[in-house]
Amino acid sequence: NPPFGNRGPYCALGGLREFCAAFAKADTEVIMLTPVRSHRAWWRESILGTADAVTYLDAIKFDGYDQTFPAPICLAYKGQDPCRMANIFSDIAHTVIPGDVR
């Protein structure tokens, strides 16, 4: 687990919720690396409900850590060119574009 100091994991999760809410309101191109929390209504509303594309990544190992991140990770994209986002990551990940029925 990340070093939370004396603030605890709930403070960090609250920050993620705030950031996801800001992502939902963004009116410019934004890409956010976020844990997948599809079992949570706030995540589905803030990310799946507003993203123009969601790219699901394979397990990620961050520098300085021996193991991969313990949860699924995705890139949530808001912007005018979700197909470009899908193409950039097509070799390493699966991208979902809401409304795209290819």
N, C-alpha and C positions, 0 to 999 in steps of 0.2 A: 504494500500500500504506500501511497505517497507520504512524505513527511508532512503531516498536518500541523505540527507544532502544538500549541495549546488551544487551537481553534476547533479542532475536530473535523471529522468527515462531513458532518451535516452542514457546516459553513461552506465547505467546498461545493457540496451538492447545491446549496442555495445559490452560489455563484453561477453554477452551470445553468440552473433554471432561469436566472436573470439574463444570462448571455443568450440562451435560446429564445427568450422573449424578445430581446433586442434584435436577434437574427430575423425573427418573424416579421418585424416592422421595418427591416432594412429596405431602402429604395435604391441601392447601388449594388454593384457586383460584390458578392461576399462568398468566401469558401470557409467553412468551419469544420475542423476536425473534432469529432465528438464521439463519446461512447454511444453505442446503440442502446436505447432504453425503450424499445418498442412495447414493452409491457406496462409502460407508464403513460397515462392520458396526457400529461403536460408535454411529454416528448413528442407524442404523436401529433398533438395540436401545433406545437411550436416548430417542429422540424418536418415531419411528413406532411403536415397540413399546409405548409407554406413554401417548402423548398421547390425549386424548379428542377432539381436533379439530386438524387442521393446515390453516392458511390460507396458500395460496401467493400471494405478492404479485408485482405487476409490478415492474419495475426501480425501485430507490429511489435518489434522489440526496440525500445528506446535506448539510446546511448547511455552507458553507465549501469544498465540493469541486465541481469543474467537471464531473466525470463521474459516472455512476451507479455504484453498488457493483458490483464485477466478478463477482459470483456470484449465483445465485438466492437469494432470501430468503423465509423463511416465518415465520408466527406459530404457535408450538406452544402449545396450550391444554390445561390440566388443570383439571377442575372438574366441577360437577354439571350445567351447562347448555351443552353444545356446540352445540346448535341456536341458542341466543342468539348465540354467537360467530359462527356461520355467517351469521346474519341481519344482524348489525352490519356485516360486511364484504362482503355479497352484491353490492353495486354496484361494488366495485373489485377483488375477488379471488375465487378459487375455494377453497372449504373442503371438505376431506375429513373425514368422521366415520367412523372405523373401525366396521364392522358395519352402517352405514347403506346400504341397497341401493335408495334412491330413484332 
